[in-house]
Amino acid sequence: MMCGLLKPTQGEAFVNGLNLQVAPGQARAQIGYMAQKFSLYGNLSVLQNLEFFSGIYNLRGKHRRDMIDEMIEIFNLKEFLDTNSDKLPLGFKQRLALSCSLMHHPQVLFLDEPTSGVDPITRREFWNHINGLVEKGVTVMVTTHFMDEAEYCDRIALVYRSQVIKMGSPDSLKALAKSQSLPCPTLEDAFIQLIQQYDEANPR
């Protein structure tokens, strides 16, 4: 829905101030999206994927070439340019998928489980890239089931039974779980307690 592919079932959706129902093309032009799976074409090489996605984002001429070169440099893809993406190590698949979603310099970036299945070192490296984008002013929305990753976020929305049941900073959510028996709760502790409270208040 937030990428403008489905009509909201209720309410309105805005991306960077643009209503997805009123100006879907303009809104989508400011969005980058990296899917958890199937965001690359496995039978295309790394370079061909970069060229394909740059064309989708309407990059042309020298600017297109410059953006491709920039992604190759930032994500260290040079040695894999002729390798089909389905033959890449998982960490490099994720790097390529992220680079394909960033070439048009989106203002808003959606990342769906971006580090699922990768090793801890690659995961940390990936978050370094994400934090670098945030420092440049990009709004990044991440879905993750790793609580240590959620700690990196400025604001968290806890989704349960298709509802946002609580929203706040990591510290504010952990504060809600503090008790005499649990003076220093983790974010996972907070999520478990908030879900239990929701279930008690909203029995099936």
PyMOL commands that set and color helices and strands:
alter all, ss='L'
color gray80, all
select helices_A, chain A and resi 24-28+46-56+61-74+78-80+85-87+90-102+120-135+147-150+170-176+187-201
alter helices_A, ss='H'
color red, helices_A
select strands_A, chain A and resi 14-15+18-19+31-34+108-112+139-143+156-160+163-168
alter strands_A, ss='S'
color yellow, strands_A
deselect
rebuild
show_as cartoon
